[in-house]
Amino acid sequence: MKESVPFAFFSLLALLRGRLDTLLLGFLTDYSAVGYYQLAFRVMFASFFVPVVVGLMFFPQLST
């Protein structure tokens, strides 16, 4: 159990790094702006996968 503490610590740091923009925005503005930011970020992040799926649908030989 003692050996897992560094891994848990680095995992926590990685999670904080991924959400640092949201945390900083939460300190500087109100919560409605943070909500709009997260909604826009999720839509933008999901849009990255659309060209990949369309490309795999038309060119399935590229997936192997």
N, C-alpha and C positions, 0 to 999 in steps of 0.2 A: 504494500500500500504506500509505503514511503517513497518508493521509486517512481510512482505515478504522478507525484506532485509537479515536477517540471513539465510533464506533458500536459497536465491540466492547466498550468499557468500559461504555456505557450498557446494552447487552444483558446483560452480566454483572450489573450492578446490578439489572436487572429480574428476572433469575432468582433472585438472592439475596433480593429482596423477596418473591417468591412462596414461598420456602422458609425464610423467617426464623423462622416459628413452629416448624418442625421442628428447625432448628439450635439454637434456644434451648432447646427441650424436650430435645434431646440433651445439652446442657451441664448441665441441671439434674436429669435423671433417668437411668435406665438405658435401654438400647437396646430392651428389650422394650416399654416404655411408648411409645417412639417408633414402634415397629412397629404397635402397636395403634392409635395415633393416626392413622397414615397409612392403615391399613386402613379405619378408620371414616370418615376424610375422603374417601377414594375412593368409598366406598359412598354417602355423603351427596352428593357431587358428581355421581355418576351418577344419583341419584334426582331431580335437578333436570330432567333431560331426559325423564323418563317422562311428565309431564303435557303437554309439548310434542308428543311423538310421538302420544299418544292424541288430543290436540286436532286434530292434522293428519290423523289417520286418520278421525275423524268429520266434520271440517269441512275438506275439501281446498281449498275455494274461498278460505279464508283464507290459504293459502300462496302464492297468486299476487298 
